[in-house]
Amino acid sequence: MKTFFDKLKMNLPVRMHNWAFWLGLGATILSAMNVSPEMFTSWALLWAEVVALFSNPFRLGCVLVAVIGIFTDPTTPGIGDSQRALTYCKPGKPKE
């Protein structure tokens, strides 16, 4: 059975091994939550910002668009990966 990312022709396991993927994803979500250092001193403050993010359709839409940008391979048309990138088992390393 094909997964969602197989249908999109994305090599998600390889992306998940790339530190830049996680940095971009984390920064996008944290910036959408209006993170400040004070938020990390209280679970209540952090949770309030998570709720605020999900209750604001504009902020949530901006996060979704930014996440699509993080998942998209800019060297190919559309959202999917190239045929070569689909053969990788590690970032930049084709399967042998």
Secondary structure, 3 states (H helix, E strand, C coil): CCCHHHHCCCCHHHHHCCHHHHHHHHHHHHHHCCCCHHHHHCHHHHHHHHHHHHCCHHHHHHHHHHHHHHHCCCCCCCCCCCCCHHHEEECCEECC
